[in-house]
C-alpha cells in the first residue's frame, strides 16, 4: 500500500506534502501531478486556438513532470523516505484522474491540499479536493490552506 499525494506546485499542495510527512506513518508515497493534454484542452476550450495549444503540449507534459519531481523532492526533504512520482495525463477531469490513480495504486490514503475557495467561488469553479473527497473509495485527507503570515 502507499499514500498518494496530489501535487500541482502550489503553496497548498506543498503544505499537504509537509503535513503528510509530519503526521502520517512511514508508508511509501507516490506524488502525482495531473496535466491536461491537447484533446482535453480543446474539449474544454473549443474557442482556443488549436495551434497555440498544440505548440505547448510538450511543454505542459514537461512542466507536469517537473512539478511531480519537485513534489517528490519536497516529500524527501520533509522526511518521507520512500517516494516516487508520476505525471499523469488527464483524460476527463483532474479529480477523476487522481481518484483513478489512487485506485490503480490501491492507495491507503489520498492527500491533497485545498485552495480555500469561498463557498460561492467553490460552487462556481468546482473543487478538485472536494470531488476527490466525495468520489474516492478510500480515506482522503484534505489539508487546509496555511495561515498567511504578516
Chimera marker file (.cmm) of the C-alpha trace (Angstrom):
<marker_set name="trace">
<marker id="1" x="0.000" y="0.000" z="0.000" r="1" g="1" b="0" radius="0.5"/>
<marker id="2" x="1.043" y="3.559" z="-0.457" r="1" g="1" b="0" radius="0.5"/>
<marker id="3" x="-0.118" y="7.109" z="0.173" r="1" g="1" b="0" radius="0.5"/>
<marker id="4" x="-0.997" y="9.177" z="-2.899" r="1" g="1" b="0" radius="0.5"/>
<marker id="5" x="-0.314" y="12.910" z="-2.637" r="1" g="1" b="0" radius="0.5"/>
<marker id="6" x="-1.709" y="15.179" z="-5.343" r="1" g="1" b="0" radius="0.5"/>
<marker id="7" x="0.748" y="17.963" z="-6.145" r="1" g="1" b="0" radius="0.5"/>
<marker id="8" x="0.405" y="20.910" z="-8.519" r="1" g="1" b="0" radius="0.5"/>
<marker id="9" x="3.242" y="23.141" z="-7.379" r="1" g="1" b="0" radius="0.5"/>
<marker id="10" x="1.000" y="25.459" z="-5.351" r="1" g="1" b="0" radius="0.5"/>
<marker id="11" x="1.675" y="26.501" z="-1.769" r="1" g="1" b="0" radius="0.5"/>
<marker id="12" x="-1.380" y="24.486" z="-0.713" r="1" g="1" b="0" radius="0.5"/>
<marker id="13" x="-0.064" y="21.289" z="-2.284" r="1" g="1" b="0" radius="0.5"/>
<marker id="14" x="3.338" y="21.913" z="-0.646" r="1" g="1" b="0" radius="0.5"/>
<marker id="15" x="1.550" y="22.195" z="2.711" r="1" g="1" b="0" radius="0.5"/>
<marker id="16" x="-0.179" y="18.865" z="2.031" r="1" g="1" b="0" radius="0.5"/>
<marker id="17" x="3.187" y="17.147" z="1.480" r="1" g="1" b="0" radius="0.5"/>
<marker id="18" x="4.693" y="18.700" z="4.595" r="1" g="1" b="0" radius="0.5"/>
<marker id="19" x="1.642" y="17.745" z="6.685" r="1" g="1" b="0" radius="0.5"/>
<marker id="20" x="1.765" y="14.164" z="5.394" r="1" g="1" b="0" radius="0.5"/>
<marker id="21" x="5.472" y="13.896" z="6.225" r="1" g="1" b="0" radius="0.5"/>
<marker id="22" x="4.929" y="15.223" z="9.732" r="1" g="1" b="0" radius="0.5"/>
<marker id="23" x="1.787" y="13.306" z="10.717" r="1" g="1" b="0" radius="0.5"/>
<marker id="24" x="1.479" y="10.078" z="8.764" r="1" g="1" b="0" radius="0.5"/>
<marker id="25" x="3.088" y="6.682" z="9.269" r="1" g="1" b="0" radius="0.5"/>
<marker id="26" x="6.053" y="5.681" z="7.156" r="1" g="1" b="0" radius="0.5"/>
<marker id="27" x="4.395" y="4.196" z="4.089" r="1" g="1" b="0" radius="0.5"/>
<marker id="28" x="5.683" y="4.555" z="0.557" r="1" g="1" b="0" radius="0.5"/>
<marker id="29" x="4.436" y="7.771" z="-1.050" r="1" g="1" b="0" radius="0.5"/>
<marker id="30" x="3.556" y="8.464" z="-4.680" r="1" g="1" b="0" radius="0.5"/>
<marker id="31" x="3.407" y="12.139" z="-5.648" r="1" g="1" b="0" radius="0.5"/>
<marker id="32" x="1.170" y="12.637" z="-8.693" r="1" g="1" b="0" radius="0.5"/>
<marker id="33" x="0.764" y="15.678" z="-10.910" r="1" g="1" b="0" radius="0.5"/>
<marker id="34" x="-2.101" y="15.635" z="-13.415" r="1" g="1" b="0" radius="0.5"/>
<marker id="35" x="-1.766" y="17.551" z="-16.686" r="1" g="1" b="0" radius="0.5"/>
<marker id="36" x="-4.234" y="18.189" z="-19.496" r="1" g="1" b="0" radius="0.5"/>
<marker id="37" x="-3.253" y="17.010" z="-22.978" r="1" g="1" b="0" radius="0.5"/>
<marker id="38" x="-4.306" y="18.836" z="-26.145" r="1" g="1" b="0" radius="0.5"/>
<marker id="39" x="-7.580" y="16.984" z="-26.769" r="1" g="1" b="0" radius="0.5"/>
<marker id="40" x="-8.857" y="17.582" z="-23.254" r="1" g="1" b="0" radius="0.5"/>
<marker id="41" x="-7.981" y="21.279" z="-23.522" r="1" g="1" b="0" radius="0.5"/>
<marker id="42" x="-9.765" y="21.557" z="-26.879" r="1" g="1" b="0" radius="0.5"/>
<marker id="43" x="-12.906" y="19.931" z="-25.439" r="1" g="1" b="0" radius="0.5"/>
<marker id="44" x="-12.875" y="22.356" z="-22.506" r="1" g="1" b="0" radius="0.5"/>
<marker id="45" x="-11.936" y="25.429" z="-24.507" r="1" g="1" b="0" radius="0.5"/>
<marker id="46" x="-13.355" y="24.947" z="-28.014" r="1" g="1" b="0" radius="0.5"/>
<marker id="47" x="-12.688" y="28.552" z="-28.995" r="1" g="1" b="0" radius="0.5"/>
<marker id="48" x="-8.995" y="28.311" z="-28.141" r="1" g="1" b="0" radius="0.5"/>
<marker id="49" x="-6.503" y="28.435" z="-30.948" r="1" g="1" b="0" radius="0.5"/>
<marker id="50" x="-5.538" y="24.785" z="-31.561" r="1" g="1" b="0" radius="0.5"/>
<marker id="51" x="-2.113" y="25.775" z="-32.884" r="1" g="1" b="0" radius="0.5"/>
<marker id="52" x="-1.252" y="27.605" z="-29.668" r="1" g="1" b="0" radius="0.5"/>
<marker id="53" x="-2.408" y="24.707" z="-27.505" r="1" g="1" b="0" radius="0.5"/>
<marker id="54" x="-0.635" y="22.122" z="-29.685" r="1" g="1" b="0" radius="0.5"/>
<marker id="55" x="2.625" y="24.063" z="-29.645" r="1" g="1" b="0" radius="0.5"/>
<marker id="56" x="2.554" y="23.992" z="-25.852" r="1" g="1" b="0" radius="0.5"/>
<marker id="57" x="1.574" y="20.311" z="-25.436" r="1" g="1" b="0" radius="0.5"/>
<marker id="58" x="5.114" y="19.035" z="-24.868" r="1" g="1" b="0" radius="0.5"/>
<marker id="59" x="5.863" y="21.971" z="-22.607" r="1" g="1" b="0" radius="0.5"/>
<marker id="60" x="2.826" y="21.103" z="-20.440" r="1" g="1" b="0" radius="0.5"/>
<marker id="61" x="3.976" y="17.486" z="-20.141" r="1" g="1" b="0" radius="0.5"/>
<marker id="62" x="7.493" y="18.593" z="-19.197" r="1" g="1" b="0" radius="0.5"/>
<marker id="63" x="6.135" y="21.094" z="-16.680" r="1" g="1" b="0" radius="0.5"/>
<marker id="64" x="3.923" y="18.401" z="-15.110" r="1" g="1" b="0" radius="0.5"/>
<marker id="65" x="6.891" y="16.038" z="-14.857" r="1" g="1" b="0" radius="0.5"/>
<marker id="66" x="8.986" y="18.807" z="-13.282" r="1" g="1" b="0" radius="0.5"/>
<marker id="67" x="6.184" y="19.536" z="-10.769" r="1" g="1" b="0" radius="0.5"/>
<marker id="68" x="5.879" y="15.852" z="-9.873" r="1" g="1" b="0" radius="0.5"/>
<marker id="69" x="9.646" y="15.576" z="-9.345" r="1" g="1" b="0" radius="0.5"/>
<marker id="70" x="9.622" y="18.807" z="-7.301" r="1" g="1" b="0" radius="0.5"/>
<marker id="71" x="6.860" y="17.356" z="-5.102" r="1" g="1" b="0" radius="0.5"/>
<marker id="72" x="8.808" y="14.126" z="-4.593" r="1" g="1" b="0" radius="0.5"/>
<marker id="73" x="11.941" y="16.106" z="-3.700" r="1" g="1" b="0" radius="0.5"/>
<marker id="74" x="9.901" y="18.140" z="-1.211" r="1" g="1" b="0" radius="0.5"/>
<marker id="75" x="8.497" y="14.942" z="0.309" r="1" g="1" b="0" radius="0.5"/>
<marker id="76" x="12.023" y="13.553" z="0.747" r="1" g="1" b="0" radius="0.5"/>
<marker id="77" x="13.242" y="16.847" z="2.249" r="1" g="1" b="0" radius="0.5"/>
<marker id="78" x="10.260" y="16.724" z="4.643" r="1" g="1" b="0" radius="0.5"/>
<marker id="79" x="11.346" y="13.308" z="5.923" r="1" g="1" b="0" radius="0.5"/>
<marker id="80" x="9.472" y="10.759" z="3.799" r="1" g="1" b="0" radius="0.5"/>
<marker id="81" x="11.961" y="8.011" z="2.982" r="1" g="1" b="0" radius="0.5"/>
<marker id="82" x="10.295" y="6.079" z="0.159" r="1" g="1" b="0" radius="0.5"/>
<marker id="83" x="8.938" y="8.417" z="-2.543" r="1" g="1" b="0" radius="0.5"/>
<marker id="84" x="8.178" y="8.052" z="-6.225" r="1" g="1" b="0" radius="0.5"/>
<marker id="85" x="6.487" y="10.477" z="-8.597" r="1" g="1" b="0" radius="0.5"/>
<marker id="86" x="4.288" y="10.413" z="-11.680" r="1" g="1" b="0" radius="0.5"/>
<marker id="87" x="2.949" y="12.924" z="-14.173" r="1" g="1" b="0" radius="0.5"/>
<marker id="88" x="-0.388" y="11.646" z="-15.472" r="1" g="1" b="0" radius="0.5"/>
<marker id="89" x="-2.372" y="12.932" z="-18.442" r="1" g="1" b="0" radius="0.5"/>
<marker id="90" x="-5.914" y="13.970" z="-17.593" r="1" g="1" b="0" radius="0.5"/>
<marker id="91" x="-8.442" y="12.282" z="-19.892" r="1" g="1" b="0" radius="0.5"/>
<marker id="92" x="-11.646" y="13.588" z="-18.299" r="1" g="1" b="0" radius="0.5"/>
<marker id="93" x="-11.110" y="15.709" z="-15.212" r="1" g="1" b="0" radius="0.5"/>
<marker id="94" x="-8.249" y="16.260" z="-12.810" r="1" g="1" b="0" radius="0.5"/>
<marker id="95" x="-10.140" y="14.986" z="-9.759" r="1" g="1" b="0" radius="0.5"/>
<marker id="96" x="-11.204" y="11.802" z="-11.597" r="1" g="1" b="0" radius="0.5"/>
<marker id="97" x="-7.644" y="11.163" z="-12.720" r="1" g="1" b="0" radius="0.5"/>
<marker id="98" x="-6.442" y="11.468" z="-9.111" r="1" g="1" b="0" radius="0.5"/>
<marker id="99" x="-9.155" y="9.020" z="-7.972" r="1" g="1" b="0" radius="0.5"/>
<marker id="100" x="-8.263" y="6.614" z="-10.806" r="1" g="1" b="0" radius="0.5"/>
<marker id="101" x="-4.550" y="6.688" z="-9.920" r="1" g="1" b="0" radius="0.5"/>
<marker id="102" x="-5.425" y="6.075" z="-6.259" r="1" g="1" b="0" radius="0.5"/>
<marker id="103" x="-7.483" y="3.056" z="-7.332" r="1" g="1" b="0" radius="0.5"/>
<marker id="104" x="-4.714" y="1.798" z="-9.613" r="1" g="1" b="0" radius="0.5"/>
<marker id="105" x="-2.193" y="2.020" z="-6.760" r="1" g="1" b="0" radius="0.5"/>
<marker id="106" x="-4.695" y="0.751" z="-4.189" r="1" g="1" b="0" radius="0.5"/>
<marker id="107" x="-3.575" y="3.747" z="-2.117" r="1" g="1" b="0" radius="0.5"/>
<marker id="108" x="-4.282" y="3.524" z="1.596" r="1" g="1" b="0" radius="0.5"/>
<marker id="109" x="-4.848" y="7.293" z="1.691" r="1" g="1" b="0" radius="0.5"/>
<marker id="110" x="-5.199" y="10.206" z="-0.740" r="1" g="1" b="0" radius="0.5"/>
<marker id="111" x="-3.761" y="13.544" z="0.414" r="1" g="1" b="0" radius="0.5"/>
<marker id="112" x="-4.483" y="16.835" z="-1.312" r="1" g="1" b="0" radius="0.5"/>
<marker id="113" x="-4.308" y="20.491" z="-0.455" r="1" g="1" b="0" radius="0.5"/>
<marker id="114" x="-7.257" y="22.828" z="-0.578" r="1" g="1" b="0" radius="0.5"/>
<marker id="115" x="-7.113" y="26.192" z="-2.248" r="1" g="1" b="0" radius="0.5"/>
<marker id="116" x="-9.543" y="27.539" z="0.337" r="1" g="1" b="0" radius="0.5"/>
<marker id="117" x="-12.030" y="28.974" z="-2.108" r="1" g="1" b="0" radius="0.5"/>
<marker id="118" x="-15.010" y="30.709" z="-0.611" r="1" g="1" b="0" radius="0.5"/>
<marker id="119" x="-18.247" y="28.754" z="-0.750" r="1" g="1" b="0" radius="0.5"/>
<marker id="120" x="-19.574" y="30.812" z="-3.664" r="1" g="1" b="0" radius="0.5"/>
<marker id="121" x="-16.374" y="30.518" z="-5.719" r="1" g="1" b="0" radius="0.5"/>
<marker id="122" x="-16.132" y="26.810" z="-4.953" r="1" g="1" b="0" radius="0.5"/>
<marker id="123" x="-19.661" y="26.219" z="-6.255" r="1" g="1" b="0" radius="0.5"/>
<marker id="124" x="-18.934" y="28.180" z="-9.424" r="1" g="1" b="0" radius="0.5"/>
<marker id="125" x="-15.459" y="26.839" z="-10.106" r="1" g="1" b="0" radius="0.5"/>
<marker id="126" x="-15.727" y="23.366" z="-8.626" r="1" g="1" b="0" radius="0.5"/>
<marker id="127" x="-13.081" y="21.972" z="-6.328" r="1" g="1" b="0" radius="0.5"/>
<marker id="128" x="-10.642" y="19.197" z="-7.111" r="1" g="1" b="0" radius="0.5"/>
<marker id="129" x="-10.214" y="18.356" z="-3.432" r="1" g="1" b="0" radius="0.5"/>
<marker id="130" x="-13.980" y="18.351" z="-2.847" r="1" g="1" b="0" radius="0.5"/>
<marker id="131" x="-14.573" y="15.998" z="-5.767" r="1" g="1" b="0" radius="0.5"/>
<marker id="132" x="-11.720" y="13.706" z="-4.695" r="1" g="1" b="0" radius="0.5"/>
<marker id="133" x="-13.192" y="13.597" z="-1.180" r="1" g="1" b="0" radius="0.5"/>
<marker id="134" x="-16.642" y="12.629" z="-2.442" r="1" g="1" b="0" radius="0.5"/>
<marker id="135" x="-15.595" y="10.168" z="-5.149" r="1" g="1" b="0" radius="0.5"/>
<marker id="136" x="-12.526" y="8.377" z="-3.803" r="1" g="1" b="0" radius="0.5"/>
<marker id="137" x="-13.391" y="5.000" z="-2.402" r="1" g="1" b="0" radius="0.5"/>
<marker id="138" x="-10.710" y="5.280" z="0.245" r="1" g="1" b="0" radius="0.5"/>
<marker id="139" x="-9.727" y="7.596" z="3.083" r="1" g="1" b="0" radius="0.5"/>
<marker id="140" x="-8.950" y="11.131" z="1.923" r="1" g="1" b="0" radius="0.5"/>
<marker id="141" x="-7.122" y="13.870" z="3.792" r="1" g="1" b="0" radius="0.5"/>
<marker id="142" x="-7.594" y="17.477" z="2.670" r="1" g="1" b="0" radius="0.5"/>
<marker id="143" x="-5.033" y="19.829" z="4.159" r="1" g="1" b="0" radius="0.5"/>
<marker id="144" x="-6.436" y="23.368" z="4.524" r="1" g="1" b="0" radius="0.5"/>
<marker id="145" x="-4.525" y="26.439" z="3.372" r="1" g="1" b="0" radius="0.5"/>
<marker id="146" x="-1.767" y="27.580" z="5.687" r="1" g="1" b="0" radius="0.5"/>
<marker id="147" x="-2.452" y="30.829" z="7.555" r="1" g="1" b="0" radius="0.5"/>
<marker id="148" x="-0.905" y="33.880" z="5.937" r="1" g="1" b="0" radius="0.5"/>
<marker id="149" x="1.944" y="35.338" z="7.931" r="1" g="1" b="0" radius="0.5"/>
<marker id="150" x="2.087" y="39.124" z="8.223" r="1" g="1" b="0" radius="0.5"/>
<link id1="1" id2="2" r="1" g="1" b="0" radius="0.2"/>
<link id1="2" id2="3" r="1" g="1" b="0" radius="0.2"/>
<link id1="3" id2="4" r="1" g="1" b="0" radius="0.2"/>
<link id1="4" id2="5" r="1" g="1" b="0" radius="0.2"/>
<link id1="5" id2="6" r="1" g="1" b="0" radius="0.2"/>
<link id1="6" id2="7" r="1" g="1" b="0" radius="0.2"/>
<link id1="7" id2="8" r="1" g="1" b="0" radius="0.2"/>
<link id1="8" id2="9" r="1" g="1" b="0" radius="0.2"/>
<link id1="9" id2="10" r="1" g="1" b="0" radius="0.2"/>
<link id1="10" id2="11" r="1" g="1" b="0" radius="0.2"/>
<link id1="11" id2="12" r="1" g="1" b="0" radius="0.2"/>
<link id1="12" id2="13" r="1" g="1" b="0" radius="0.2"/>
<link id1="13" id2="14" r="1" g="1" b="0" radius="0.2"/>
<link id1="14" id2="15" r="1" g="1" b="0" radius="0.2"/>
<link id1="15" id2="16" r="1" g="1" b="0" radius="0.2"/>
<link id1="16" id2="17" r="1" g="1" b="0" radius="0.2"/>
<link id1="17" id2="18" r="1" g="1" b="0" radius="0.2"/>
<link id1="18" id2="19" r="1" g="1" b="0" radius="0.2"/>
<link id1="19" id2="20" r="1" g="1" b="0" radius="0.2"/>
<link id1="20" id2="21" r="1" g="1" b="0" radius="0.2"/>
<link id1="21" id2="22" r="1" g="1" b="0" radius="0.2"/>
<link id1="22" id2="23" r="1" g="1" b="0" radius="0.2"/>
<link id1="23" id2="24" r="1" g="1" b="0" radius="0.2"/>
<link id1="24" id2="25" r="1" g="1" b="0" radius="0.2"/>
<link id1="25" id2="26" r="1" g="1" b="0" radius="0.2"/>
<link id1="26" id2="27" r="1" g="1" b="0" radius="0.2"/>
<link id1="27" id2="28" r="1" g="1" b="0" radius="0.2"/>
<link id1="28" id2="29" r="1" g="1" b="0" radius="0.2"/>
<link id1="29" id2="30" r="1" g="1" b="0" radius="0.2"/>
<link id1="30" id2="31" r="1" g="1" b="0" radius="0.2"/>
<link id1="31" id2="32" r="1" g="1" b="0" radius="0.2"/>
<link id1="32" id2="33" r="1" g="1" b="0" radius="0.2"/>
<link id1="33" id2="34" r="1" g="1" b="0" radius="0.2"/>
<link id1="34" id2="35" r="1" g="1" b="0" radius="0.2"/>
<link id1="35" id2="36" r="1" g="1" b="0" radius="0.2"/>
<link id1="36" id2="37" r="1" g="1" b="0" radius="0.2"/>
<link id1="37" id2="38" r="1" g="1" b="0" radius="0.2"/>
<link id1="38" id2="39" r="1" g="1" b="0" radius="0.2"/>
<link id1="39" id2="40" r="1" g="1" b="0" radius="0.2"/>
<link id1="40" id2="41" r="1" g="1" b="0" radius="0.2"/>
<link id1="41" id2="42" r="1" g="1" b="0" radius="0.2"/>
<link id1="42" id2="43" r="1" g="1" b="0" radius="0.2"/>
<link id1="43" id2="44" r="1" g="1" b="0" radius="0.2"/>
<link id1="44" id2="45" r="1" g="1" b="0" radius="0.2"/>
<link id1="45" id2="46" r="1" g="1" b="0" radius="0.2"/>
<link id1="46" id2="47" r="1" g="1" b="0" radius="0.2"/>
<link id1="47" id2="48" r="1" g="1" b="0" radius="0.2"/>
<link id1="48" id2="49" r="1" g="1" b="0" radius="0.2"/>
<link id1="49" id2="50" r="1" g="1" b="0" radius="0.2"/>
<link id1="50" id2="51" r="1" g="1" b="0" radius="0.2"/>
<link id1="51" id2="52" r="1" g="1" b="0" radius="0.2"/>
<link id1="52" id2="53" r="1" g="1" b="0" radius="0.2"/>
<link id1="53" id2="54" r="1" g="1" b="0" radius="0.2"/>
<link id1="54" id2="55" r="1" g="1" b="0" radius="0.2"/>
<link id1="55" id2="56" r="1" g="1" b="0" radius="0.2"/>
<link id1="56" id2="57" r="1" g="1" b="0" radius="0.2"/>
<link id1="57" id2="58" r="1" g="1" b="0" radius="0.2"/>
<link id1="58" id2="59" r="1" g="1" b="0" radius="0.2"/>
<link id1="59" id2="60" r="1" g="1" b="0" radius="0.2"/>
<link id1="60" id2="61" r="1" g="1" b="0" radius="0.2"/>
<link id1="61" id2="62" r="1" g="1" b="0" radius="0.2"/>
<link id1="62" id2="63" r="1" g="1" b="0" radius="0.2"/>
<link id1="63" id2="64" r="1" g="1" b="0" radius="0.2"/>
<link id1="64" id2="65" r="1" g="1" b="0" radius="0.2"/>
<link id1="65" id2="66" r="1" g="1" b="0" radius="0.2"/>
<link id1="66" id2="67" r="1" g="1" b="0" radius="0.2"/>
<link id1="67" id2="68" r="1" g="1" b="0" radius="0.2"/>
<link id1="68" id2="69" r="1" g="1" b="0" radius="0.2"/>
<link id1="69" id2="70" r="1" g="1" b="0" radius="0.2"/>
<link id1="70" id2="71" r="1" g="1" b="0" radius="0.2"/>
<link id1="71" id2="72" r="1" g="1" b="0" radius="0.2"/>
<link id1="72" id2="73" r="1" g="1" b="0" radius="0.2"/>
<link id1="73" id2="74" r="1" g="1" b="0" radius="0.2"/>
<link id1="74" id2="75" r="1" g="1" b="0" radius="0.2"/>
<link id1="75" id2="76" r="1" g="1" b="0" radius="0.2"/>
<link id1="76" id2="77" r="1" g="1" b="0" radius="0.2"/>
<link id1="77" id2="78" r="1" g="1" b="0" radius="0.2"/>
<link id1="78" id2="79" r="1" g="1" b="0" radius="0.2"/>
<link id1="79" id2="80" r="1" g="1" b="0" radius="0.2"/>
<link id1="80" id2="81" r="1" g="1" b="0" radius="0.2"/>
<link id1="81" id2="82" r="1" g="1" b="0" radius="0.2"/>
<link id1="82" id2="83" r="1" g="1" b="0" radius="0.2"/>
<link id1="83" id2="84" r="1" g="1" b="0" radius="0.2"/>
<link id1="84" id2="85" r="1" g="1" b="0" radius="0.2"/>
<link id1="85" id2="86" r="1" g="1" b="0" radius="0.2"/>
<link id1="86" id2="87" r="1" g="1" b="0" radius="0.2"/>
<link id1="87" id2="88" r="1" g="1" b="0" radius="0.2"/>
<link id1="88" id2="89" r="1" g="1" b="0" radius="0.2"/>
<link id1="89" id2="90" r="1" g="1" b="0" radius="0.2"/>
<link id1="90" id2="91" r="1" g="1" b="0" radius="0.2"/>
<link id1="91" id2="92" r="1" g="1" b="0" radius="0.2"/>
<link id1="92" id2="93" r="1" g="1" b="0" radius="0.2"/>
<link id1="93" id2="94" r="1" g="1" b="0" radius="0.2"/>
<link id1="94" id2="95" r="1" g="1" b="0" radius="0.2"/>
<link id1="95" id2="96" r="1" g="1" b="0" radius="0.2"/>
<link id1="96" id2="97" r="1" g="1" b="0" radius="0.2"/>
<link id1="97" id2="98" r="1" g="1" b="0" radius="0.2"/>
<link id1="98" id2="99" r="1" g="1" b="0" radius="0.2"/>
<link id1="99" id2="100" r="1" g="1" b="0" radius="0.2"/>
<link id1="100" id2="101" r="1" g="1" b="0" radius="0.2"/>
<link id1="101" id2="102" r="1" g="1" b="0" radius="0.2"/>
<link id1="102" id2="103" r="1" g="1" b="0" radius="0.2"/>
<link id1="103" id2="104" r="1" g="1" b="0" radius="0.2"/>
<link id1="104" id2="105" r="1" g="1" b="0" radius="0.2"/>
<link id1="105" id2="106" r="1" g="1" b="0" radius="0.2"/>
<link id1="106" id2="107" r="1" g="1" b="0" radius="0.2"/>
<link id1="107" id2="108" r="1" g="1" b="0" radius="0.2"/>
<link id1="108" id2="109" r="1" g="1" b="0" radius="0.2"/>
<link id1="109" id2="110" r="1" g="1" b="0" radius="0.2"/>
<link id1="110" id2="111" r="1" g="1" b="0" radius="0.2"/>
<link id1="111" id2="112" r="1" g="1" b="0" radius="0.2"/>
<link id1="112" id2="113" r="1" g="1" b="0" radius="0.2"/>
<link id1="113" id2="114" r="1" g="1" b="0" radius="0.2"/>
<link id1="114" id2="115" r="1" g="1" b="0" radius="0.2"/>
<link id1="115" id2="116" r="1" g="1" b="0" radius="0.2"/>
<link id1="116" id2="117" r="1" g="1" b="0" radius="0.2"/>
<link id1="117" id2="118" r="1" g="1" b="0" radius="0.2"/>
<link id1="118" id2="119" r="1" g="1" b="0" radius="0.2"/>
<link id1="119" id2="120" r="1" g="1" b="0" radius="0.2"/>
<link id1="120" id2="121" r="1" g="1" b="0" radius="0.2"/>
<link id1="121" id2="122" r="1" g="1" b="0" radius="0.2"/>
<link id1="122" id2="123" r="1" g="1" b="0" radius="0.2"/>
<link id1="123" id2="124" r="1" g="1" b="0" radius="0.2"/>
<link id1="124" id2="125" r="1" g="1" b="0" radius="0.2"/>
<link id1="125" id2="126" r="1" g="1" b="0" radius="0.2"/>
<link id1="126" id2="127" r="1" g="1" b="0" radius="0.2"/>
<link id1="127" id2="128" r="1" g="1" b="0" radius="0.2"/>
<link id1="128" id2="129" r="1" g="1" b="0" radius="0.2"/>
<link id1="129" id2="130" r="1" g="1" b="0" radius="0.2"/>
<link id1="130" id2="131" r="1" g="1" b="0" radius="0.2"/>
<link id1="131" id2="132" r="1" g="1" b="0" radius="0.2"/>
<link id1="132" id2="133" r="1" g="1" b="0" radius="0.2"/>
<link id1="133" id2="134" r="1" g="1" b="0" radius="0.2"/>
<link id1="134" id2="135" r="1" g="1" b="0" radius="0.2"/>
<link id1="135" id2="136" r="1" g="1" b="0" radius="0.2"/>
<link id1="136" id2="137" r="1" g="1" b="0" radius="0.2"/>
<link id1="137" id2="138" r="1" g="1" b="0" radius="0.2"/>
<link id1="138" id2="139" r="1" g="1" b="0" radius="0.2"/>
<link id1="139" id2="140" r="1" g="1" b="0" radius="0.2"/>
<link id1="140" id2="141" r="1" g="1" b="0" radius="0.2"/>
<link id1="141" id2="142" r="1" g="1" b="0" radius="0.2"/>
<link id1="142" id2="143" r="1" g="1" b="0" radius="0.2"/>
<link id1="143" id2="144" r="1" g="1" b="0" radius="0.2"/>
<link id1="144" id2="145" r="1" g="1" b="0" radius="0.2"/>
<link id1="145" id2="146" r="1" g="1" b="0" radius="0.2"/>
<link id1="146" id2="147" r="1" g="1" b="0" radius="0.2"/>
<link id1="147" id2="148" r="1" g="1" b="0" radius="0.2"/>
<link id1="148" id2="149" r="1" g="1" b="0" radius="0.2"/>
<link id1="149" id2="150" r="1" g="1" b="0" radius="0.2"/>
</marker_set>
